[in-house]
Amino acid sequence: MFGEVYEPVYLFMERGGDVLYAIFGLIFILWLLVLERAGFFLFSYRAQVAAAVKEWESRSERRSWAAHQIRQDLISGLTLDLTANMSTIKMLIGLAPLFGLLGTVTGMIEVFDVMAFLGNGSPKAMASGISKATIPTMAGMVGALTGVFAQSLLDRYIKRQKIHLEDQLTFDH
């Protein structure tokens, strides 16, 4: 069972070259951060909102300038927690295609080395370099596309939660 999965992955990684390991690590960290955000939204955020609403509702007056500042502080703190790691996620999404491009360059250098060494255009001799040029590009783009999808879902959720939070902290008695 394990060998059936391991061998194709191993061959794919070998054909893609060393840069593919870096892309794999980058995408792994990207998805760890995406899952961390999802876990935060599912398990921690609601409790933090409930505590903020309870703190706000326990105030006897909510119309003064000081009350407005306290409300703004509650909203700002929760917004910071909502958006934590989002800039890192966006950065990793931007780096994935660049790492793929690095793989393209290193693969093409290998192709040119083979051509310089053999002095001809043998397709069999250049195949390894060409796969090392194309596979990392594909992997970087696929990683970036999946990251963009996850990031857009997270951004949409964050935007809705910000609006919902402001609606929960009302000024009325």
Summary of the structure (lengths in Angstrom):
residues: 173
radius of gyration: 24.8
end to end distance: 63.5
largest distance: 85.5
contacts: 510
relative contact order: 0.17
helix: 88%
strand: 0%
